[in-house]
Amino acid sequence: MKNFIAAAVLLMFAATPAFAQRKPCEELLTEIDAKIQAKGIKKFSLEIVPNEKAADVKDGKVVGTCDGGTKKIVYKLGK
């Protein structure tokens, strides 16, 4: 019985990243925006882009993945 419980807990933790990626892009963007503003940064932009376009974004950094891993949120400082 203890092995079963341990296995169940292990599976729960292993599945957690998959659940995190299912977050809608607008919801994740709002959370990231709040965290950046809380650090005192005023001039920045966040953009939601399809995965295949994320590599083309210049001067930006991917700060999140959303909509089941199909899109990325790109952060740019100074806009």
mmJSON file of the N, C-alpha and C atoms, coordinates in Angstrom:
{"data_MODEL":{"atom_site":{
"group_PDB":["ATOM","ATOM","ATOM","ATOM","ATOM","ATOM","ATOM","ATOM","ATOM","ATOM","ATOM","ATOM","ATOM","ATOM","ATOM","ATOM","ATOM","ATOM","ATOM","ATOM","ATOM","ATOM","ATOM","ATOM","ATOM","ATOM","ATOM","ATOM","ATOM","ATOM","ATOM","ATOM","ATOM","ATOM","ATOM","ATOM","ATOM","ATOM","ATOM","ATOM","ATOM","ATOM","ATOM","ATOM","ATOM","ATOM","ATOM","ATOM","ATOM","ATOM","ATOM","ATOM","ATOM","ATOM","ATOM","ATOM","ATOM","ATOM","ATOM","ATOM","ATOM","ATOM","ATOM","ATOM","ATOM","ATOM","ATOM","ATOM","ATOM","ATOM","ATOM","ATOM","ATOM","ATOM","ATOM","ATOM","ATOM","ATOM","ATOM","ATOM","ATOM","ATOM","ATOM","ATOM","ATOM","ATOM","ATOM","ATOM","ATOM","ATOM","ATOM","ATOM","ATOM","ATOM","ATOM","ATOM","ATOM","ATOM","ATOM","ATOM","ATOM","ATOM","ATOM","ATOM","ATOM","ATOM","ATOM","ATOM","ATOM","ATOM","ATOM","ATOM","ATOM","ATOM","ATOM","ATOM","ATOM","ATOM","ATOM","ATOM","ATOM","ATOM","ATOM","ATOM","ATOM","ATOM","ATOM","ATOM","ATOM","ATOM","ATOM","ATOM","ATOM","ATOM","ATOM","ATOM","ATOM","ATOM","ATOM","ATOM","ATOM","ATOM","ATOM","ATOM","ATOM","ATOM","ATOM","ATOM","ATOM","ATOM","ATOM","ATOM","ATOM","ATOM","ATOM","ATOM","ATOM","ATOM","ATOM","ATOM","ATOM","ATOM","ATOM","ATOM","ATOM","ATOM","ATOM","ATOM","ATOM","ATOM","ATOM","ATOM","ATOM","ATOM","ATOM","ATOM","ATOM","ATOM","ATOM","ATOM","ATOM","ATOM","ATOM","ATOM","ATOM","ATOM","ATOM","ATOM","ATOM","ATOM","ATOM","ATOM","ATOM","ATOM","ATOM","ATOM","ATOM","ATOM","ATOM","ATOM","ATOM","ATOM","ATOM","ATOM","ATOM","ATOM","ATOM","ATOM","ATOM","ATOM","ATOM","ATOM","ATOM","ATOM","ATOM","ATOM","ATOM","ATOM","ATOM","ATOM","ATOM","ATOM","ATOM","ATOM","ATOM","ATOM","ATOM","ATOM","ATOM","ATOM","ATOM","ATOM","ATOM","ATOM","ATOM","ATOM","ATOM"],
"id":[1,2,3,4,5,6,7,8,9,10,11,12,13,14,15,16,17,18,19,20,21,22,23,24,25,26,27,28,29,30,31,32,33,34,35,36,37,38,39,40,41,42,43,44,45,46,47,48,49,50,51,52,53,54,55,56,57,58,59,60,61,62,63,64,65,66,67,68,69,70,71,72,73,74,75,76,77,78,79,80,81,82,83,84,85,86,87,88,89,90,91,92,93,94,95,96,97,98,99,100,101,102,103,104,105,106,107,108,109,110,111,112,113,114,115,116,117,118,119,120,121,122,123,124,125,126,127,128,129,130,131,132,133,134,135,136,137,138,139,140,141,142,143,144,145,146,147,148,149,150,151,152,153,154,155,156,157,158,159,160,161,162,163,164,165,166,167,168,169,170,171,172,173,174,175,176,177,178,179,180,181,182,183,184,185,186,187,188,189,190,191,192,193,194,195,196,197,198,199,200,201,202,203,204,205,206,207,208,209,210,211,212,213,214,215,216,217,218,219,220,221,222,223,224,225,226,227,228,229,230,231,232,233,234,235,236,237],
"type_symbol":["N","C","C","N","C","C","N","C","C","N","C","C","N","C","C","N","C","C","N","C","C","N","C","C","N","C","C","N","C","C","N","C","C","N","C","C","N","C","C","N","C","C","N","C","C","N","C","C","N","C","C","N","C","C","N","C","C","N","C","C","N","C","C","N","C","C","N","C","C","N","C","C","N","C","C","N","C","C","N","C","C","N","C","C","N","C","C","N","C","C","N","C","C","N","C","C","N","C","C","N","C","C","N","C","C","N","C","C","N","C","C","N","C","C","N","C","C","N","C","C","N","C","C","N","C","C","N","C","C","N","C","C","N","C","C","N","C","C","N","C","C","N","C","C","N","C","C","N","C","C","N","C","C","N","C","C","N","C","C","N","C","C","N","C","C","N","C","C","N","C","C","N","C","C","N","C","C","N","C","C","N","C","C","N","C","C","N","C","C","N","C","C","N","C","C","N","C","C","N","C","C","N","C","C","N","C","C","N","C","C","N","C","C","N","C","C","N","C","C","N","C","C","N","C","C","N","C","C","N","C","C","N","C","C","N","C","C"],
"label_atom_id":["N","CA","C","N","CA","C","N","CA","C","N","CA","C","N","CA","C","N","CA","C","N","CA","C","N","CA","C","N","CA","C","N","CA","C","N","CA","C","N","CA","C","N","CA","C","N","CA","C","N","CA","C","N","CA","C","N","CA","C","N","CA","C","N","CA","C","N","CA","C","N","CA","C","N","CA","C","N","CA","C","N","CA","C","N","CA","C","N","CA","C","N","CA","C","N","CA","C","N","CA","C","N","CA","C","N","CA","C","N","CA","C","N","CA","C","N","CA","C","N","CA","C","N","CA","C","N","CA","C","N","CA","C","N","CA","C","N","CA","C","N","CA","C","N","CA","C","N","CA","C","N","CA","C","N","CA","C","N","CA","C","N","CA","C","N","CA","C","N","CA","C","N","CA","C","N","CA","C","N","CA","C","N","CA","C","N","CA","C","N","CA","C","N","CA","C","N","CA","C","N","CA","C","N","CA","C","N","CA","C","N","CA","C","N","CA","C","N","CA","C","N","CA","C","N","CA","C","N","CA","C","N","CA","C","N","CA","C","N","CA","C","N","CA","C","N","CA","C","N","CA","C","N","CA","C","N","CA","C","N","CA","C","N","CA","C","N","CA","C","N","CA","C","N","CA","C"],
"label_alt_id":[null,null,null,null,null,null,null,null,null,null,null,null,null,null,null,null,null,null,null,null,null,null,null,null,null,null,null,null,null,null,null,null,null,null,null,null,null,null,null,null,null,null,null,null,null,null,null,null,null,null,null,null,null,null,null,null,null,null,null,null,null,null,null,null,null,null,null,null,null,null,null,null,null,null,null,null,null,null,null,null,null,null,null,null,null,null,null,null,null,null,null,null,null,null,null,null,null,null,null,null,null,null,null,null,null,null,null,null,null,null,null,null,null,null,null,null,null,null,null,null,null,null,null,null,null,null,null,null,null,null,null,null,null,null,null,null,null,null,null,null,null,null,null,null,null,null,null,null,null,null,null,null,null,null,null,null,null,null,null,null,null,null,null,null,null,null,null,null,null,null,null,null,null,null,null,null,null,null,null,null,null,null,null,null,null,null,null,null,null,null,null,null,null,null,null,null,null,null,null,null,null,null,null,null,null,null,null,null,null,null,null,null,null,null,null,null,null,null,null,null,null,null,null,null,null,null,null,null,null,null,null,null,null,null,null,null,null],
"label_comp_id":["MET","MET","MET","LYS","LYS","LYS","ASN","ASN","ASN","PHE","PHE","PHE","ILE","ILE","ILE","ALA","ALA","ALA","ALA","ALA","ALA","ALA","ALA","ALA","VAL","VAL","VAL","LEU","LEU","LEU","LEU","LEU","LEU","MET","MET","MET","PHE","PHE","PHE","ALA","ALA","ALA","ALA","ALA","ALA","THR","THR","THR","PRO","PRO","PRO","ALA","ALA","ALA","PHE","PHE","PHE","ALA","ALA","ALA","GLN","GLN","GLN","ARG","ARG","ARG","LYS","LYS","LYS","PRO","PRO","PRO","CYS","CYS","CYS","GLU","GLU","GLU","GLU","GLU","GLU","LEU","LEU","LEU","LEU","LEU","LEU","THR","THR","THR","GLU","GLU","GLU","ILE","ILE","ILE","ASP","ASP","ASP","ALA","ALA","ALA","LYS","LYS","LYS","ILE","ILE","ILE","GLN","GLN","GLN","ALA","ALA","ALA","LYS","LYS","LYS","GLY","GLY","GLY","ILE","ILE","ILE","LYS","LYS","LYS","LYS","LYS","LYS","PHE","PHE","PHE","SER","SER","SER","LEU","LEU","LEU","GLU","GLU","GLU","ILE","ILE","ILE","VAL","VAL","VAL","PRO","PRO","PRO","ASN","ASN","ASN","GLU","GLU","GLU","LYS","LYS","LYS","ALA","ALA","ALA","ALA","ALA","ALA","ASP","ASP","ASP","VAL","VAL","VAL","LYS","LYS","LYS","ASP","ASP","ASP","GLY","GLY","GLY","LYS","LYS","LYS","VAL","VAL","VAL","VAL","VAL","VAL","GLY","GLY","GLY","THR","THR","THR","CYS","CYS","CYS","ASP","ASP","ASP","GLY","GLY","GLY","GLY","GLY","GLY","THR","THR","THR","LYS","LYS","LYS","LYS","LYS","LYS","ILE","ILE","ILE","VAL","VAL","VAL","TYR","TYR","TYR","LYS","LYS","LYS","LEU","LEU","LEU","GLY","GLY","GLY","LYS","LYS","LYS"],
"label_asym_id":["A","A","A","A","A","A","A","A","A","A","A","A","A","A","A","A","A","A","A","A","A","A","A","A","A","A","A","A","A","A","A","A","A","A","A","A","A","A","A","A","A","A","A","A","A","A","A","A","A","A","A","A","A","A","A","A","A","A","A","A","A","A","A","A","A","A","A","A","A","A","A","A","A","A","A","A","A","A","A","A","A","A","A","A","A","A","A","A","A","A","A","A","A","A","A","A","A","A","A","A","A","A","A","A","A","A","A","A","A","A","A","A","A","A","A","A","A","A","A","A","A","A","A","A","A","A","A","A","A","A","A","A","A","A","A","A","A","A","A","A","A","A","A","A","A","A","A","A","A","A","A","A","A","A","A","A","A","A","A","A","A","A","A","A","A","A","A","A","A","A","A","A","A","A","A","A","A","A","A","A","A","A","A","A","A","A","A","A","A","A","A","A","A","A","A","A","A","A","A","A","A","A","A","A","A","A","A","A","A","A","A","A","A","A","A","A","A","A","A","A","A","A","A","A","A","A","A","A","A","A","A","A","A","A","A","A","A"],
"label_entity_id":["1","1","1","1","1","1","1","1","1","1","1","1","1","1","1","1","1","1","1","1","1","1","1","1","1","1","1","1","1","1","1","1","1","1","1","1","1","1","1","1","1","1","1","1","1","1","1","1","1","1","1","1","1","1","1","1","1","1","1","1","1","1","1","1","1","1","1","1","1","1","1","1","1","1","1","1","1","1","1","1","1","1","1","1","1","1","1","1","1","1","1","1","1","1","1","1","1","1","1","1","1","1","1","1","1","1","1","1","1","1","1","1","1","1","1","1","1","1","1","1","1","1","1","1","1","1","1","1","1","1","1","1","1","1","1","1","1","1","1","1","1","1","1","1","1","1","1","1","1","1","1","1","1","1","1","1","1","1","1","1","1","1","1","1","1","1","1","1","1","1","1","1","1","1","1","1","1","1","1","1","1","1","1","1","1","1","1","1","1","1","1","1","1","1","1","1","1","1","1","1","1","1","1","1","1","1","1","1","1","1","1","1","1","1","1","1","1","1","1","1","1","1","1","1","1","1","1","1","1","1","1","1","1","1","1","1","1"],
"label_seq_id":[1,1,1,2,2,2,3,3,3,4,4,4,5,5,5,6,6,6,7,7,7,8,8,8,9,9,9,10,10,10,11,11,11,12,12,12,13,13,13,14,14,14,15,15,15,16,16,16,17,17,17,18,18,18,19,19,19,20,20,20,21,21,21,22,22,22,23,23,23,24,24,24,25,25,25,26,26,26,27,27,27,28,28,28,29,29,29,30,30,30,31,31,31,32,32,32,33,33,33,34,34,34,35,35,35,36,36,36,37,37,37,38,38,38,39,39,39,40,40,40,41,41,41,42,42,42,43,43,43,44,44,44,45,45,45,46,46,46,47,47,47,48,48,48,49,49,49,50,50,50,51,51,51,52,52,52,53,53,53,54,54,54,55,55,55,56,56,56,57,57,57,58,58,58,59,59,59,60,60,60,61,61,61,62,62,62,63,63,63,64,64,64,65,65,65,66,66,66,67,67,67,68,68,68,69,69,69,70,70,70,71,71,71,72,72,72,73,73,73,74,74,74,75,75,75,76,76,76,77,77,77,78,78,78,79,79,79],
"pdbx_PDB_ins_code":[null,null,null,null,null,null,null,null,null,null,null,null,null,null,null,null,null,null,null,null,null,null,null,null,null,null,null,null,null,null,null,null,null,null,null,null,null,null,null,null,null,null,null,null,null,null,null,null,null,null,null,null,null,null,null,null,null,null,null,null,null,null,null,null,null,null,null,null,null,null,null,null,null,null,null,null,null,null,null,null,null,null,null,null,null,null,null,null,null,null,null,null,null,null,null,null,null,null,null,null,null,null,null,null,null,null,null,null,null,null,null,null,null,null,null,null,null,null,null,null,null,null,null,null,null,null,null,null,null,null,null,null,null,null,null,null,null,null,null,null,null,null,null,null,null,null,null,null,null,null,null,null,null,null,null,null,null,null,null,null,null,null,null,null,null,null,null,null,null,null,null,null,null,null,null,null,null,null,null,null,null,null,null,null,null,null,null,null,null,null,null,null,null,null,null,null,null,null,null,null,null,null,null,null,null,null,null,null,null,null,null,null,null,null,null,null,null,null,null,null,null,null,null,null,null,null,null,null,null,null,null,null,null,null,null,null,null],
"Cartn_x":[0.826,0.0,0.867,1.959,2.845,3.473,3.811,4.384,3.392,2.135,1.094,0.95,0.939,0.81,2.027,3.204,4.43,4.415,3.969,3.901,2.88,1.757,0.726,1.247,1.96,2.522,3.564,4.409,5.438,4.807,3.773,3.087,2.441,1.921,1.288,2.313,3.508,4.544,5.084,5.159,5.651,4.685,3.402,2.39,2.201,2.698,2.478,2.937,4.129,4.528,3.558,2.987,2.042,0.801,0.34,-0.817,-0.481,0.732,1.134,1.116,1.408,1.456,0.062,-0.954,-2.313,-2.959,-2.246,-2.788,-3.066,-4.218,-4.512,-3.494,-3.161,-2.125,-2.452,-3.671,-4.021,-3.874,-4.227,-4.101,-2.628,-1.797,-0.367,0.281,-0.104,0.438,0.14,-1.067,-1.455,-0.6,-0.347,0.473,1.92,2.466,3.844,3.95,2.974,2.943,2.983,2.179,2.134,3.477,4.125,5.425,6.495,6.477,7.47,7.239,5.986,5.682,6.022,5.853,6.179,7.676,8.481,9.928,10.32,9.328,9.586,9.92,9.79,10.078,8.843,9.023,7.888,7.787,8.918,8.896,9.288,8.271,8.487,7.262,7.413,6.263,6.26,5.073,4.877,4.069,4.485,3.805,3.58,2.384,2.066,2.345,3.186,3.546,3.435,3.136,3.15,4.566,4.684,5.993,6.968,6.513,7.415,7.916,7.257,7.671,8.543,8.591,9.322,10.807,11.392,12.817,13.094,12.085,12.253,12.182,11.719,11.566,12.947,13.304,14.615,14.537,15.63,15.746,14.693,14.21,13.211,13.638,12.963,13.258,11.946,11.917,10.728,10.629,9.486,9.287,8.123,7.477,6.374,5.897,5.278,4.667,3.221,2.31,0.889,0.092,-1.197,-2.129,-1.639,-1.275,-0.852,0.477,1.312,2.628,2.648,1.546,1.491,1.947,2.019,2.403,3.404,4.119,5.091,4.824,5.234,5.138,6.55,6.734,8.043,8.073,9.137,9.347,10.394,10.091,11.061,11.124,12.322,12.531,12.59,12.009,12.144,11.063,9.915,8.856,7.763],
"Cartn_y":[-1.193,0.0,1.253,1.234,2.394,2.65,1.582,1.734,2.375,2.003,2.58,4.08,4.47,5.888,6.663,6.097,6.765,6.933,5.917,5.995,7.05,7.116,8.105,9.524,9.746,11.072,11.425,10.481,10.711,11.072,10.359,10.659,12.038,12.424,13.731,14.838,14.697,15.705,15.68,14.519,14.408,15.05,15.024,15.57,17.073,17.656,19.068,19.991,19.826,20.724,20.688,19.544,19.448,20.291,20.304,21.121,22.6,22.973,24.376,24.932,24.115,24.593,24.756,24.31,24.407,25.753,26.655,27.955,28.79,29.462,30.353,31.504,31.924,32.944,34.265,34.727,36.015,35.974,34.854,34.708,34.725,33.975,33.943,35.298,35.96,37.277,38.258,38.214,39.1,38.827,37.561,37.204,37.68,37.47,37.895,39.413,40.104,41.568,42.084,41.486,41.915,41.691,40.57,40.276,41.27,41.616,42.567,43.945,44.388,45.695,45.739,44.622,44.564,44.757,44.471,44.674,46.112,46.955,48.368,48.698,47.749,47.994,48.624,49.771,50.52,50.393,50.382,50.367,48.991,48.237,46.907,46.52,45.457,44.94,43.423,42.866,41.427,41.118,40.093,39.744,38.24,37.846,36.429,36.086,35.07,34.68,33.161,32.683,31.233,30.683,29.442,28.823,29.062,28.89,28.993,30.42,31.414,32.814,33.299,32.563,33.006,33.211,32.383,32.508,33.744,34.253,35.412,36.745,36.738,37.974,38.454,39.649,40.195,41.008,41.006,41.76,41.366,40.142,39.692,38.395,38.084,36.873,36.145,34.861,34.063,33.899,34.313,34.253,33.35,32.721,31.832,31.043,29.905,29.059,28.848,28.937,28.863,28.155,28.063,27.384,25.996,25.222,23.844,23.731,24.75,24.715,25.168,25.735,26.158,27.602,28.377,29.783,30.126,31.223,31.702,33.175,33.608,35.018,35.574,36.65,37.255,38.612,38.825,40.042,40.893,42.183,43.16,44.325,44.745,45.871,47.163,48.226,49.553,50.001,49.401,49.851,50.52],
"Cartn_z":[0.0,0.0,0.0,0.779,0.82,-0.541,-1.257,-2.593,-3.552,-3.414,-4.266,-4.011,-2.761,-2.397,-2.879,-2.693,-3.149,-4.666,-5.377,-6.834,-7.269,-6.572,-6.909,-6.703,-5.607,-5.326,-6.374,-6.728,-7.742,-9.083,-9.472,-10.734,-10.706,-9.558,-9.42,-9.68,-9.103,-9.303,-10.727,-11.328,-12.701,-13.685,-13.394,-14.294,-14.124,-13.051,-12.769,-13.899,-14.503,-15.6,-16.78,-17.06,-18.172,-17.902,-16.663,-16.322,-16.425,-16.064,-16.086,-17.498,-18.492,-19.86,-20.468,-19.835,-20.364,-20.07,-19.471,-19.091,-20.342,-20.402,-21.526,-21.586,-22.784,-22.975,-22.29,-22.392,-21.782,-20.265,-19.664,-18.212,-17.8,-18.513,-18.198,-18.461,-19.539,-19.849,-18.719,-18.182,-17.077,-15.838,-15.547,-14.39,-14.567,-15.754,-16.023,-15.962,-16.528,-16.506,-15.07,-14.191,-12.79,-12.097,-12.377,-11.756,-12.211,-13.489,-14.006,-13.401,-13.357,-12.776,-11.291,-10.587,-9.163,-8.919,-9.937,-9.829,-10.157,-10.478,-10.73,-12.173,-13.065,-14.479,-15.115,-15.751,-16.311,-17.83,-18.507,-19.978,-20.495,-20.892,-21.445,-22.256,-23.042,-23.769,-23.681,-23.734,-23.776,-25.023,-25.746,-26.994,-27.043,-27.448,-27.629,-29.086,-29.305,-30.669,-30.812,-32.017,-32.257,-32.062,-31.697,-31.464,-32.61,-33.824,-34.975,-35.204,-34.652,-34.805,-33.645,-32.543,-31.354,-31.642,-32.482,-32.797,-33.645,-34.352,-35.219,-34.475,-33.243,-32.482,-32.036,-32.493,-32.161,-30.882,-30.145,-28.895,-27.873,-27.941,-26.989,-26.324,-25.22,-24.471,-24.203,-24.474,-24.182,-22.669,-22.107,-20.658,-20.262,-21.239,-20.911,-22.107,-21.829,-22.843,-22.436,-23.413,-23.069,-24.151,-23.934,-24.843,-25.228,-24.211,-24.447,-25.158,-25.054,-25.673,-27.117,-27.61,-29.011,-29.218,-28.119,-28.225,-27.13,-27.345,-26.37,-26.083,-24.9,-24.529,-24.534,-25.321,-25.499,-24.781,-24.012,-23.231,-23.934,-24.064,-24.602,-23.643,-23.327,-22.435,-23.237,-22.678,-23.27,-24.212,-24.231,-25.138,-24.377],
"occupancy":[1.0,1.0,1.0,1.0,1.0,1.0,1.0,1.0,1.0,1.0,1.0,1.0,1.0,1.0,1.0,1.0,1.0,1.0,1.0,1.0,1.0,1.0,1.0,1.0,1.0,1.0,1.0,1.0,1.0,1.0,1.0,1.0,1.0,1.0,1.0,1.0,1.0,1.0,1.0,1.0,1.0,1.0,1.0,1.0,1.0,1.0,1.0,1.0,1.0,1.0,1.0,1.0,1.0,1.0,1.0,1.0,1.0,1.0,1.0,1.0,1.0,1.0,1.0,1.0,1.0,1.0,1.0,1.0,1.0,1.0,1.0,1.0,1.0,1.0,1.0,1.0,1.0,1.0,1.0,1.0,1.0,1.0,1.0,1.0,1.0,1.0,1.0,1.0,1.0,1.0,1.0,1.0,1.0,1.0,1.0,1.0,1.0,1.0,1.0,1.0,1.0,1.0,1.0,1.0,1.0,1.0,1.0,1.0,1.0,1.0,1.0,1.0,1.0,1.0,1.0,1.0,1.0,1.0,1.0,1.0,1.0,1.0,1.0,1.0,1.0,1.0,1.0,1.0,1.0,1.0,1.0,1.0,1.0,1.0,1.0,1.0,1.0,1.0,1.0,1.0,1.0,1.0,1.0,1.0,1.0,1.0,1.0,1.0,1.0,1.0,1.0,1.0,1.0,1.0,1.0,1.0,1.0,1.0,1.0,1.0,1.0,1.0,1.0,1.0,1.0,1.0,1.0,1.0,1.0,1.0,1.0,1.0,1.0,1.0,1.0,1.0,1.0,1.0,1.0,1.0,1.0,1.0,1.0,1.0,1.0,1.0,1.0,1.0,1.0,1.0,1.0,1.0,1.0,1.0,1.0,1.0,1.0,1.0,1.0,1.0,1.0,1.0,1.0,1.0,1.0,1.0,1.0,1.0,1.0,1.0,1.0,1.0,1.0,1.0,1.0,1.0,1.0,1.0,1.0,1.0,1.0,1.0,1.0,1.0,1.0,1.0,1.0,1.0,1.0,1.0,1.0,1.0,1.0,1.0,1.0,1.0,1.0],
"B_iso_or_equiv":[0.0,0.0,0.0,0.0,0.0,0.0,0.0,0.0,0.0,0.0,0.0,0.0,0.0,0.0,0.0,0.0,0.0,0.0,0.0,0.0,0.0,0.0,0.0,0.0,0.0,0.0,0.0,0.0,0.0,0.0,0.0,0.0,0.0,0.0,0.0,0.0,0.0,0.0,0.0,0.0,0.0,0.0,0.0,0.0,0.0,0.0,0.0,0.0,0.0,0.0,0.0,0.0,0.0,0.0,0.0,0.0,0.0,0.0,0.0,0.0,0.0,0.0,0.0,0.0,0.0,0.0,0.0,0.0,0.0,0.0,0.0,0.0,0.0,0.0,0.0,0.0,0.0,0.0,0.0,0.0,0.0,0.0,0.0,0.0,0.0,0.0,0.0,0.0,0.0,0.0,0.0,0.0,0.0,0.0,0.0,0.0,0.0,0.0,0.0,0.0,0.0,0.0,0.0,0.0,0.0,0.0,0.0,0.0,0.0,0.0,0.0,0.0,0.0,0.0,0.0,0.0,0.0,0.0,0.0,0.0,0.0,0.0,0.0,0.0,0.0,0.0,0.0,0.0,0.0,0.0,0.0,0.0,0.0,0.0,0.0,0.0,0.0,0.0,0.0,0.0,0.0,0.0,0.0,0.0,0.0,0.0,0.0,0.0,0.0,0.0,0.0,0.0,0.0,0.0,0.0,0.0,0.0,0.0,0.0,0.0,0.0,0.0,0.0,0.0,0.0,0.0,0.0,0.0,0.0,0.0,0.0,0.0,0.0,0.0,0.0,0.0,0.0,0.0,0.0,0.0,0.0,0.0,0.0,0.0,0.0,0.0,0.0,0.0,0.0,0.0,0.0,0.0,0.0,0.0,0.0,0.0,0.0,0.0,0.0,0.0,0.0,0.0,0.0,0.0,0.0,0.0,0.0,0.0,0.0,0.0,0.0,0.0,0.0,0.0,0.0,0.0,0.0,0.0,0.0,0.0,0.0,0.0,0.0,0.0,0.0,0.0,0.0,0.0,0.0,0.0,0.0,0.0,0.0,0.0,0.0,0.0,0.0],
"pdbx_formal_charge":[null,null,null,null,null,null,null,null,null,null,null,null,null,null,null,null,null,null,null,null,null,null,null,null,null,null,null,null,null,null,null,null,null,null,null,null,null,null,null,null,null,null,null,null,null,null,null,null,null,null,null,null,null,null,null,null,null,null,null,null,null,null,null,null,null,null,null,null,null,null,null,null,null,null,null,null,null,null,null,null,null,null,null,null,null,null,null,null,null,null,null,null,null,null,null,null,null,null,null,null,null,null,null,null,null,null,null,null,null,null,null,null,null,null,null,null,null,null,null,null,null,null,null,null,null,null,null,null,null,null,null,null,null,null,null,null,null,null,null,null,null,null,null,null,null,null,null,null,null,null,null,null,null,null,null,null,null,null,null,null,null,null,null,null,null,null,null,null,null,null,null,null,null,null,null,null,null,null,null,null,null,null,null,null,null,null,null,null,null,null,null,null,null,null,null,null,null,null,null,null,null,null,null,null,null,null,null,null,null,null,null,null,null,null,null,null,null,null,null,null,null,null,null,null,null,null,null,null,null,null,null,null,null,null,null,null,null],
"auth_seq_id":[1,1,1,2,2,2,3,3,3,4,4,4,5,5,5,6,6,6,7,7,7,8,8,8,9,9,9,10,10,10,11,11,11,12,12,12,13,13,13,14,14,14,15,15,15,16,16,16,17,17,17,18,18,18,19,19,19,20,20,20,21,21,21,22,22,22,23,23,23,24,24,24,25,25,25,26,26,26,27,27,27,28,28,28,29,29,29,30,30,30,31,31,31,32,32,32,33,33,33,34,34,34,35,35,35,36,36,36,37,37,37,38,38,38,39,39,39,40,40,40,41,41,41,42,42,42,43,43,43,44,44,44,45,45,45,46,46,46,47,47,47,48,48,48,49,49,49,50,50,50,51,51,51,52,52,52,53,53,53,54,54,54,55,55,55,56,56,56,57,57,57,58,58,58,59,59,59,60,60,60,61,61,61,62,62,62,63,63,63,64,64,64,65,65,65,66,66,66,67,67,67,68,68,68,69,69,69,70,70,70,71,71,71,72,72,72,73,73,73,74,74,74,75,75,75,76,76,76,77,77,77,78,78,78,79,79,79],
"auth_comp_id":["MET","MET","MET","LYS","LYS","LYS","ASN","ASN","ASN","PHE","PHE","PHE","ILE","ILE","ILE","ALA","ALA","ALA","ALA","ALA","ALA","ALA","ALA","ALA","VAL","VAL","VAL","LEU","LEU","LEU","LEU","LEU","LEU","MET","MET","MET","PHE","PHE","PHE","ALA","ALA","ALA","ALA","ALA","ALA","THR","THR","THR","PRO","PRO","PRO","ALA","ALA","ALA","PHE","PHE","PHE","ALA","ALA","ALA","GLN","GLN","GLN","ARG","ARG","ARG","LYS","LYS","LYS","PRO","PRO","PRO","CYS","CYS","CYS","GLU","GLU","GLU","GLU","GLU","GLU","LEU","LEU","LEU","LEU","LEU","LEU","THR","THR","THR","GLU","GLU","GLU","ILE","ILE","ILE","ASP","ASP","ASP","ALA","ALA","ALA","LYS","LYS","LYS","ILE","ILE","ILE","GLN","GLN","GLN","ALA","ALA","ALA","LYS","LYS","LYS","GLY","GLY","GLY","ILE","ILE","ILE","LYS","LYS","LYS","LYS","LYS","LYS","PHE","PHE","PHE","SER","SER","SER","LEU","LEU","LEU","GLU","GLU","GLU","ILE","ILE","ILE","VAL","VAL","VAL","PRO","PRO","PRO","ASN","ASN","ASN","GLU","GLU","GLU","LYS","LYS","LYS","ALA","ALA","ALA","ALA","ALA","ALA","ASP","ASP","ASP","VAL","VAL","VAL","LYS","LYS","LYS","ASP","ASP","ASP","GLY","GLY","GLY","LYS","LYS","LYS","VAL","VAL","VAL","VAL","VAL","VAL","GLY","GLY","GLY","THR","THR","THR","CYS","CYS","CYS","ASP","ASP","ASP","GLY","GLY","GLY","GLY","GLY","GLY","THR","THR","THR","LYS","LYS","LYS","LYS","LYS","LYS","ILE","ILE","ILE","VAL","VAL","VAL","TYR","TYR","TYR","LYS","LYS","LYS","LEU","LEU","LEU","GLY","GLY","GLY","LYS","LYS","LYS"],
"auth_asym_id":["A","A","A","A","A","A","A","A","A","A","A","A","A","A","A","A","A","A","A","A","A","A","A","A","A","A","A","A","A","A","A","A","A","A","A","A","A","A","A","A","A","A","A","A","A","A","A","A","A","A","A","A","A","A","A","A","A","A","A","A","A","A","A","A","A","A","A","A","A","A","A","A","A","A","A","A","A","A","A","A","A","A","A","A","A","A","A","A","A","A","A","A","A","A","A","A","A","A","A","A","A","A","A","A","A","A","A","A","A","A","A","A","A","A","A","A","A","A","A","A","A","A","A","A","A","A","A","A","A","A","A","A","A","A","A","A","A","A","A","A","A","A","A","A","A","A","A","A","A","A","A","A","A","A","A","A","A","A","A","A","A","A","A","A","A","A","A","A","A","A","A","A","A","A","A","A","A","A","A","A","A","A","A","A","A","A","A","A","A","A","A","A","A","A","A","A","A","A","A","A","A","A","A","A","A","A","A","A","A","A","A","A","A","A","A","A","A","A","A","A","A","A","A","A","A","A","A","A","A","A","A","A","A","A","A","A","A"],
"auth_atom_id":["N","CA","C","N","CA","C","N","CA","C","N","CA","C","N","CA","C","N","CA","C","N","CA","C","N","CA","C","N","CA","C","N","CA","C","N","CA","C","N","CA","C","N","CA","C","N","CA","C","N","CA","C","N","CA","C","N","CA","C","N","CA","C","N","CA","C","N","CA","C","N","CA","C","N","CA","C","N","CA","C","N","CA","C","N","CA","C","N","CA","C","N","CA","C","N","CA","C","N","CA","C","N","CA","C","N","CA","C","N","CA","C","N","CA","C","N","CA","C","N","CA","C","N","CA","C","N","CA","C","N","CA","C","N","CA","C","N","CA","C","N","CA","C","N","CA","C","N","CA","C","N","CA","C","N","CA","C","N","CA","C","N","CA","C","N","CA","C","N","CA","C","N","CA","C","N","CA","C","N","CA","C","N","CA","C","N","CA","C","N","CA","C","N","CA","C","N","CA","C","N","CA","C","N","CA","C","N","CA","C","N","CA","C","N","CA","C","N","CA","C","N","CA","C","N","CA","C","N","CA","C","N","CA","C","N","CA","C","N","CA","C","N","CA","C","N","CA","C","N","CA","C","N","CA","C","N","CA","C","N","CA","C","N","CA","C","N","CA","C","N","CA","C","N","CA","C"],
"pdbx_PDB_model_num":[1,1,1,1,1,1,1,1,1,1,1,1,1,1,1,1,1,1,1,1,1,1,1,1,1,1,1,1,1,1,1,1,1,1,1,1,1,1,1,1,1,1,1,1,1,1,1,1,1,1,1,1,1,1,1,1,1,1,1,1,1,1,1,1,1,1,1,1,1,1,1,1,1,1,1,1,1,1,1,1,1,1,1,1,1,1,1,1,1,1,1,1,1,1,1,1,1,1,1,1,1,1,1,1,1,1,1,1,1,1,1,1,1,1,1,1,1,1,1,1,1,1,1,1,1,1,1,1,1,1,1,1,1,1,1,1,1,1,1,1,1,1,1,1,1,1,1,1,1,1,1,1,1,1,1,1,1,1,1,1,1,1,1,1,1,1,1,1,1,1,1,1,1,1,1,1,1,1,1,1,1,1,1,1,1,1,1,1,1,1,1,1,1,1,1,1,1,1,1,1,1,1,1,1,1,1,1,1,1,1,1,1,1,1,1,1,1,1,1,1,1,1,1,1,1,1,1,1,1,1,1,1,1,1,1,1,1]
}}}
